[in-house]
Amino acid sequence: MIAGIGIDVVDLARFARSLERSPKLRERLFTEAERGLPVHSLAARFAAKEALIKALGGSHGVRWHDMEIVPDEERNPGFVLHNVVGRQVAERGIARIHVTMSHDAGIASAFVVLERDA
């Protein structure tokens, strides 16, 4: 059963300018493992984190490092969750988090579906 859906879109040029203007932003938004990725990958990860927040229904108490995008053994993206976000997901009985990310034509996007067992 679907427990939440979220989507987000990021303008790549605007996101790149934000990272250039505010060097600490990369550290604030991304875990150490994510920080070295190219800007288009960072923008897609930011969109995925925003989409997860939307799927959960809000960002109360959420920190950016509570959500990390990692590839699974087949190189598909997935979340590793920590602290507040991990607790929120567990408390809501979320069994699976589906995430897809893309970047093309100056845009990065992500879509998240939260699923409970029926």
C-alpha positions as CSV (number, residue, x, y, z in Angstrom):
1,M,0.0,0.0,0.0
2,I,1.3,3.5,-0.9
3,A,2.0,5.6,2.2
4,G,3.4,8.7,0.5
5,I,4.6,10.2,-2.8
6,G,7.0,13.0,-3.4
7,I,8.6,14.7,-6.4
8,D,11.1,17.5,-6.8
9,V,12.8,19.3,-9.7
10,V,16.1,21.3,-9.5
11,D,17.5,23.7,-12.0
12,L,21.1,22.6,-12.5
13,A,22.6,26.0,-13.3
14,R,20.9,27.6,-10.3
15,F,22.0,24.8,-8.1
16,A,25.6,25.0,-9.4
17,R,25.7,28.8,-8.7
18,S,24.4,28.2,-5.2
19,L,27.2,25.7,-4.5
20,E,29.8,28.2,-5.9
21,R,28.4,31.1,-3.8
22,S,28.1,29.2,-0.6
23,P,30.9,26.6,-0.4
24,K,29.6,25.3,3.0
25,L,26.3,24.4,1.3
26,R,27.9,21.1,-0.1
27,E,28.9,20.1,3.4
28,R,25.5,21.0,4.9
29,L,23.4,19.2,2.3
30,F,25.4,16.1,1.6
31,T,27.2,13.3,3.5
32,E,30.9,12.9,3.1
33,A,30.4,10.0,0.6
34,E,28.1,12.2,-1.6
35,R,30.1,15.4,-1.7
36,G,32.6,14.4,-4.3
37,L,30.0,13.7,-7.0
38,P,29.5,15.9,-10.0
39,V,27.0,18.8,-9.7
40,H,24.3,17.1,-11.8
41,S,24.5,14.0,-9.4
42,L,24.4,16.3,-6.4
43,A,21.4,18.1,-7.7
44,A,19.5,14.8,-8.3
45,R,20.3,13.7,-4.8
46,F,19.1,17.0,-3.4
47,A,15.9,16.5,-5.4
48,A,15.6,13.0,-4.0
49,K,16.0,14.2,-0.4
50,E,13.4,16.9,-1.0
51,A,11.0,14.3,-2.6
52,L,11.4,12.1,0.5
53,I,10.6,15.0,2.8
54,K,7.4,15.7,0.7
55,A,6.5,12.0,0.7
56,L,6.8,12.0,4.5
57,G,4.6,15.1,4.8
58,G,7.1,17.6,6.1
59,S,10.5,18.3,7.4
60,H,10.0,18.8,11.1
61,G,13.3,17.8,12.8
62,V,14.9,16.5,9.6
63,R,18.6,17.1,8.9
64,W,20.1,16.7,5.4
65,H,22.6,14.1,6.7
66,D,19.7,11.9,7.9
67,M,19.2,11.0,4.3
68,E,21.9,9.5,2.1
69,I,21.5,8.2,-1.4
70,V,23.6,5.0,-2.1
71,P,23.5,2.6,-5.0
72,D,22.4,-1.0,-4.3
73,E,24.2,-4.0,-5.7
74,E,22.6,-3.4,-9.1
75,R,23.6,0.3,-9.0
76,N,20.0,1.4,-8.4
77,P,19.6,4.4,-6.1
78,G,18.3,3.9,-2.6
79,F,18.2,5.7,0.8
80,V,20.2,5.0,3.9
81,L,18.3,6.8,6.7
82,H,19.6,8.0,10.1
83,N,18.2,9.7,13.2
84,V,14.9,11.5,12.8
85,V,14.1,10.4,9.3
86,G,14.9,6.8,10.1
87,R,12.6,6.9,13.2
88,Q,9.8,8.6,11.2
89,V,10.0,5.9,8.5
90,A,10.0,3.1,11.1
91,E,7.2,4.6,13.2
92,R,5.0,4.9,10.1
93,G,5.5,1.3,9.2
94,I,7.2,2.1,5.9
95,A,8.5,-1.2,4.5
96,R,10.1,0.1,1.2
97,I,11.2,3.4,-0.3
98,H,11.3,3.6,-4.0
99,V,13.4,6.4,-5.6
100,T,14.3,7.3,-9.1
101,M,16.5,10.2,-10.2
102,S,17.3,11.8,-13.5
103,H,19.1,14.8,-15.0
104,D,18.8,16.1,-18.5
105,A,18.3,19.5,-20.4
106,G,19.4,21.6,-17.4
107,I,17.1,19.9,-14.9
108,A,17.6,17.2,-12.2
109,S,14.5,15.5,-10.9
110,A,13.6,12.8,-8.4
111,F,10.4,10.8,-7.5
112,V,9.9,8.9,-4.2
113,V,7.2,6.4,-3.3
114,L,6.8,5.2,0.3
115,E,5.2,1.7,0.6
116,R,3.8,-0.1,3.6
117,D,3.0,-3.8,3.7
118,A,-0.7,-4.4,3.2
